[in-house]
Amino acid sequence: MAIDSITGRVNNLTTLKTAPKAELDATKKPTVNNNEKTDSVALTTATQEIKKTFEASSAQAPVDSEKVAAIKKALADGTYKVNAEQIAKKIIQFEGLKPQDDST
């Protein structure tokens, strides 16, 4: 019972008791309606190819560790040579300023 402070009237408050969730789950059994539609997903051929390619690339080592070791050794020895012209060509090709040359 609560008293309204302005009017002095008595308000009867109803308190609802709810059963704990564990009790509700134990007493209520879910029903399955077999008439409901189910969701489905269809992958396009392109998506399936991308998935295959991704799985194949994941199986391979992402870095050629032997080549990295050889370059590190050449850098440490001072024998690694940089071909500036070849690097410039590749940069230009990458930027799309020049069509790719098959001679390299």
mmCIF file of the C-alpha atoms, coordinates in Angstrom:
data_MODEL
# 
_entry.id   MODEL 
# 
loop_
_atom_site.group_PDB 
_atom_site.id 
_atom_site.type_symbol 
_atom_site.label_atom_id 
_atom_site.label_alt_id 
_atom_site.label_comp_id 
_atom_site.label_asym_id 
_atom_site.label_entity_id 
_atom_site.label_seq_id 
_atom_site.pdbx_PDB_ins_code 
_atom_site.Cartn_x 
_atom_site.Cartn_y 
_atom_site.Cartn_z 
_atom_site.occupancy 
_atom_site.B_iso_or_equiv 
_atom_site.pdbx_formal_charge 
_atom_site.auth_seq_id 
_atom_site.auth_comp_id 
_atom_site.auth_asym_id 
_atom_site.auth_atom_id 
_atom_site.pdbx_PDB_model_num 
ATOM 1   C CA . MET A 1 1   ? 0.000  0.000   0.000   1.00 0.00 ? 1   MET A CA 1 
ATOM 2   C CA . ALA A 1 2   ? 1.279  3.446   -0.887  1.00 0.00 ? 2   ALA A CA 1 
ATOM 3   C CA . ILE A 1 3   ? -0.012 6.843   0.200   1.00 0.00 ? 3   ILE A CA 1 
ATOM 4   C CA . ASP A 1 4   ? -0.219 9.621   -2.369  1.00 0.00 ? 4   ASP A CA 1 
ATOM 5   C CA . SER A 1 5   ? 1.611  12.484  -0.703  1.00 0.00 ? 5   SER A CA 1 
ATOM 6   C CA . ILE A 1 6   ? -0.497 15.260  -2.271  1.00 0.00 ? 6   ILE A CA 1 
ATOM 7   C CA . THR A 1 7   ? -4.023 13.963  -1.767  1.00 0.00 ? 7   THR A CA 1 
ATOM 8   C CA . GLY A 1 8   ? -3.466 11.607  1.126   1.00 0.00 ? 8   GLY A CA 1 
ATOM 9   C CA . ARG A 1 9   ? -5.279 8.866   -0.733  1.00 0.00 ? 9   ARG A CA 1 
ATOM 10  C CA . VAL A 1 10  ? -4.231 5.297   -0.398  1.00 0.00 ? 10  VAL A CA 1 
ATOM 11  C CA . ASN A 1 11  ? -3.266 3.528   -3.609  1.00 0.00 ? 11  ASN A CA 1 
ATOM 12  C CA . ASN A 1 12  ? -3.267 -0.236  -3.692  1.00 0.00 ? 12  ASN A CA 1 
ATOM 13  C CA . LEU A 1 13  ? -0.279 -1.323  -5.722  1.00 0.00 ? 13  LEU A CA 1 
ATOM 14  C CA . THR A 1 14  ? -0.359 -4.720  -7.277  1.00 0.00 ? 14  THR A CA 1 
ATOM 15  C CA . THR A 1 15  ? 2.894  -6.602  -7.234  1.00 0.00 ? 15  THR A CA 1 
ATOM 16  C CA . LEU A 1 16  ? 3.363  -9.236  -9.853  1.00 0.00 ? 16  LEU A CA 1 
ATOM 17  C CA . LYS A 1 17  ? 5.609  -12.132 -9.093  1.00 0.00 ? 17  LYS A CA 1 
ATOM 18  C CA . THR A 1 18  ? 7.304  -13.802 -11.999 1.00 0.00 ? 18  THR A CA 1 
ATOM 19  C CA . ALA A 1 19  ? 8.869  -17.193 -11.907 1.00 0.00 ? 19  ALA A CA 1 
ATOM 20  C CA . PRO A 1 20  ? 12.619 -17.330 -12.398 1.00 0.00 ? 20  PRO A CA 1 
ATOM 21  C CA . LYS A 1 21  ? 13.692 -18.024 -15.970 1.00 0.00 ? 21  LYS A CA 1 
ATOM 22  C CA . ALA A 1 22  ? 14.964 -21.487 -15.113 1.00 0.00 ? 22  ALA A CA 1 
ATOM 23  C CA . GLU A 1 23  ? 11.500 -22.479 -13.882 1.00 0.00 ? 23  GLU A CA 1 
ATOM 24  C CA . LEU A 1 24  ? 9.872  -21.079 -17.008 1.00 0.00 ? 24  LEU A CA 1 
ATOM 25  C CA . ASP A 1 25  ? 12.259 -22.956 -19.269 1.00 0.00 ? 25  ASP A CA 1 
ATOM 26  C CA . ALA A 1 26  ? 11.663 -26.211 -17.399 1.00 0.00 ? 26  ALA A CA 1 
ATOM 27  C CA . THR A 1 27  ? 7.870  -25.976 -17.448 1.00 0.00 ? 27  THR A CA 1 
ATOM 28  C CA . LYS A 1 28  ? 7.357  -24.640 -20.953 1.00 0.00 ? 28  LYS A CA 1 
ATOM 29  C CA . LYS A 1 29  ? 8.338  -26.815 -23.875 1.00 0.00 ? 29  LYS A CA 1 
ATOM 30  C CA . PRO A 1 30  ? 8.987  -25.066 -27.174 1.00 0.00 ? 30  PRO A CA 1 
ATOM 31  C CA . THR A 1 31  ? 6.942  -26.175 -30.131 1.00 0.00 ? 31  THR A CA 1 
ATOM 32  C CA . VAL A 1 32  ? 8.294  -26.378 -33.634 1.00 0.00 ? 32  VAL A CA 1 
ATOM 33  C CA . ASN A 1 33  ? 6.132  -25.347 -36.543 1.00 0.00 ? 33  ASN A CA 1 
ATOM 34  C CA . ASN A 1 34  ? 7.232  -27.262 -39.634 1.00 0.00 ? 34  ASN A CA 1 
ATOM 35  C CA . ASN A 1 35  ? 5.250  -24.938 -41.886 1.00 0.00 ? 35  ASN A CA 1 
ATOM 36  C CA . GLU A 1 36  ? 7.673  -22.057 -41.314 1.00 0.00 ? 36  GLU A CA 1 
ATOM 37  C CA . LYS A 1 37  ? 9.917  -20.986 -44.177 1.00 0.00 ? 37  LYS A CA 1 
ATOM 38  C CA . THR A 1 38  ? 13.650 -21.400 -43.730 1.00 0.00 ? 38  THR A CA 1 
ATOM 39  C CA . ASP A 1 39  ? 16.345 -19.047 -44.919 1.00 0.00 ? 39  ASP A CA 1 
ATOM 40  C CA . SER A 1 40  ? 18.810 -20.160 -47.535 1.00 0.00 ? 40  SER A CA 1 
ATOM 41  C CA . VAL A 1 41  ? 21.913 -18.741 -49.148 1.00 0.00 ? 41  VAL A CA 1 
ATOM 42  C CA . ALA A 1 42  ? 23.078 -19.375 -52.692 1.00 0.00 ? 42  ALA A CA 1 
ATOM 43  C CA . LEU A 1 43  ? 26.635 -18.524 -53.661 1.00 0.00 ? 43  LEU A CA 1 
ATOM 44  C CA . THR A 1 44  ? 27.393 -17.359 -57.172 1.00 0.00 ? 44  THR A CA 1 
ATOM 45  C CA . THR A 1 45  ? 30.061 -19.036 -59.261 1.00 0.00 ? 45  THR A CA 1 
ATOM 46  C CA . ALA A 1 46  ? 32.345 -16.032 -58.801 1.00 0.00 ? 46  ALA A CA 1 
ATOM 47  C CA . THR A 1 47  ? 31.964 -16.222 -55.033 1.00 0.00 ? 47  THR A CA 1 
ATOM 48  C CA . GLN A 1 48  ? 32.756 -19.936 -55.063 1.00 0.00 ? 48  GLN A CA 1 
ATOM 49  C CA . GLU A 1 49  ? 35.897 -19.275 -57.135 1.00 0.00 ? 49  GLU A CA 1 
ATOM 50  C CA . ILE A 1 50  ? 36.991 -16.544 -54.711 1.00 0.00 ? 50  ILE A CA 1 
ATOM 51  C CA . LYS A 1 51  ? 36.484 -18.955 -51.816 1.00 0.00 ? 51  LYS A CA 1 
ATOM 52  C CA . LYS A 1 52  ? 38.563 -21.659 -53.545 1.00 0.00 ? 52  LYS A CA 1 
ATOM 53  C CA . THR A 1 53  ? 41.333 -19.172 -54.326 1.00 0.00 ? 53  THR A CA 1 
ATOM 54  C CA . PHE A 1 54  ? 41.355 -17.887 -50.757 1.00 0.00 ? 54  PHE A CA 1 
ATOM 55  C CA . GLU A 1 55  ? 41.565 -21.418 -49.351 1.00 0.00 ? 55  GLU A CA 1 
ATOM 56  C CA . ALA A 1 56  ? 44.391 -22.307 -51.759 1.00 0.00 ? 56  ALA A CA 1 
ATOM 57  C CA . SER A 1 57  ? 46.364 -19.178 -50.885 1.00 0.00 ? 57  SER A CA 1 
ATOM 58  C CA . SER A 1 58  ? 45.876 -19.802 -47.163 1.00 0.00 ? 58  SER A CA 1 
ATOM 59  C CA . ALA A 1 59  ? 47.504 -23.212 -47.530 1.00 0.00 ? 59  ALA A CA 1 
ATOM 60  C CA . GLN A 1 60  ? 50.684 -21.721 -49.023 1.00 0.00 ? 60  GLN A CA 1 
ATOM 61  C CA . ALA A 1 61  ? 53.320 -19.833 -47.096 1.00 0.00 ? 61  ALA A CA 1 
ATOM 62  C CA . PRO A 1 62  ? 52.666 -16.100 -47.533 1.00 0.00 ? 62  PRO A CA 1 
ATOM 63  C CA . VAL A 1 63  ? 56.389 -15.311 -47.807 1.00 0.00 ? 63  VAL A CA 1 
ATOM 64  C CA . ASP A 1 64  ? 59.203 -17.064 -49.630 1.00 0.00 ? 64  ASP A CA 1 
ATOM 65  C CA . SER A 1 65  ? 61.491 -17.403 -46.635 1.00 0.00 ? 65  SER A CA 1 
ATOM 66  C CA . GLU A 1 66  ? 64.435 -18.622 -48.737 1.00 0.00 ? 66  GLU A CA 1 
ATOM 67  C CA . LYS A 1 67  ? 64.299 -15.515 -50.931 1.00 0.00 ? 67  LYS A CA 1 
ATOM 68  C CA . VAL A 1 68  ? 64.028 -13.266 -47.870 1.00 0.00 ? 68  VAL A CA 1 
ATOM 69  C CA . ALA A 1 69  ? 67.051 -14.969 -46.306 1.00 0.00 ? 69  ALA A CA 1 
ATOM 70  C CA . ALA A 1 70  ? 69.058 -14.537 -49.528 1.00 0.00 ? 70  ALA A CA 1 
ATOM 71  C CA . ILE A 1 71  ? 68.204 -10.825 -49.733 1.00 0.00 ? 71  ILE A CA 1 
ATOM 72  C CA . LYS A 1 72  ? 69.067 -10.301 -46.056 1.00 0.00 ? 72  LYS A CA 1 
ATOM 73  C CA . LYS A 1 73  ? 72.412 -12.001 -46.584 1.00 0.00 ? 73  LYS A CA 1 
ATOM 74  C CA . ALA A 1 74  ? 73.138 -9.880  -49.696 1.00 0.00 ? 74  ALA A CA 1 
ATOM 75  C CA . LEU A 1 75  ? 72.228 -6.696  -47.792 1.00 0.00 ? 75  LEU A CA 1 
ATOM 76  C CA . ALA A 1 76  ? 74.468 -7.683  -44.882 1.00 0.00 ? 76  ALA A CA 1 
ATOM 77  C CA . ASP A 1 77  ? 77.357 -8.514  -47.239 1.00 0.00 ? 77  ASP A CA 1 
ATOM 78  C CA . GLY A 1 78  ? 76.856 -5.342  -49.264 1.00 0.00 ? 78  GLY A CA 1 
ATOM 79  C CA . THR A 1 79  ? 76.387 -7.309  -52.478 1.00 0.00 ? 79  THR A CA 1 
ATOM 80  C CA . TYR A 1 80  ? 72.724 -6.506  -53.066 1.00 0.00 ? 80  TYR A CA 1 
ATOM 81  C CA . LYS A 1 81  ? 72.330 -4.410  -56.194 1.00 0.00 ? 81  LYS A CA 1 
ATOM 82  C CA . VAL A 1 82  ? 69.317 -2.196  -56.848 1.00 0.00 ? 82  VAL A CA 1 
ATOM 83  C CA . ASN A 1 83  ? 68.233 -1.736  -60.464 1.00 0.00 ? 83  ASN A CA 1 
ATOM 84  C CA . ALA A 1 84  ? 66.723 1.768   -60.317 1.00 0.00 ? 84  ALA A CA 1 
ATOM 85  C CA . GLU A 1 85  ? 65.491 1.643   -63.921 1.00 0.00 ? 85  GLU A CA 1 
ATOM 86  C CA . GLN A 1 86  ? 63.567 -1.591  -63.305 1.00 0.00 ? 86  GLN A CA 1 
ATOM 87  C CA . ILE A 1 87  ? 62.040 -0.163  -60.114 1.00 0.00 ? 87  ILE A CA 1 
ATOM 88  C CA . ALA A 1 88  ? 60.965 2.996   -61.946 1.00 0.00 ? 88  ALA A CA 1 
ATOM 89  C CA . LYS A 1 89  ? 59.298 0.946   -64.704 1.00 0.00 ? 89  LYS A CA 1 
ATOM 90  C CA . LYS A 1 90  ? 57.377 -1.116  -62.168 1.00 0.00 ? 90  LYS A CA 1 
ATOM 91  C CA . ILE A 1 91  ? 56.233 2.000   -60.319 1.00 0.00 ? 91  ILE A CA 1 
ATOM 92  C CA . ILE A 1 92  ? 54.970 3.542   -63.553 1.00 0.00 ? 92  ILE A CA 1 
ATOM 93  C CA . GLN A 1 93  ? 53.171 0.316   -64.482 1.00 0.00 ? 93  GLN A CA 1 
ATOM 94  C CA . PHE A 1 94  ? 51.615 0.138   -61.041 1.00 0.00 ? 94  PHE A CA 1 
ATOM 95  C CA . GLU A 1 95  ? 50.337 3.676   -61.288 1.00 0.00 ? 95  GLU A CA 1 
ATOM 96  C CA . GLY A 1 96  ? 48.781 2.894   -64.655 1.00 0.00 ? 96  GLY A CA 1 
ATOM 97  C CA . LEU A 1 97  ? 50.769 5.532   -66.531 1.00 0.00 ? 97  LEU A CA 1 
ATOM 98  C CA . LYS A 1 98  ? 52.331 3.003   -68.868 1.00 0.00 ? 98  LYS A CA 1 
ATOM 99  C CA . PRO A 1 99  ? 50.972 -0.297  -70.244 1.00 0.00 ? 99  PRO A CA 1 
ATOM 100 C CA . GLN A 1 100 ? 52.746 -3.389  -68.977 1.00 0.00 ? 100 GLN A CA 1 
ATOM 101 C CA . ASP A 1 101 ? 55.752 -4.329  -71.082 1.00 0.00 ? 101 ASP A CA 1 
ATOM 102 C CA . ASP A 1 102 ? 56.109 -8.095  -71.646 1.00 0.00 ? 102 ASP A CA 1 
ATOM 103 C CA . SER A 1 103 ? 59.855 -7.857  -72.373 1.00 0.00 ? 103 SER A CA 1 
ATOM 104 C CA . THR A 1 104 ? 60.768 -7.603  -68.661 1.00 0.00 ? 104 THR A CA 1 
# 
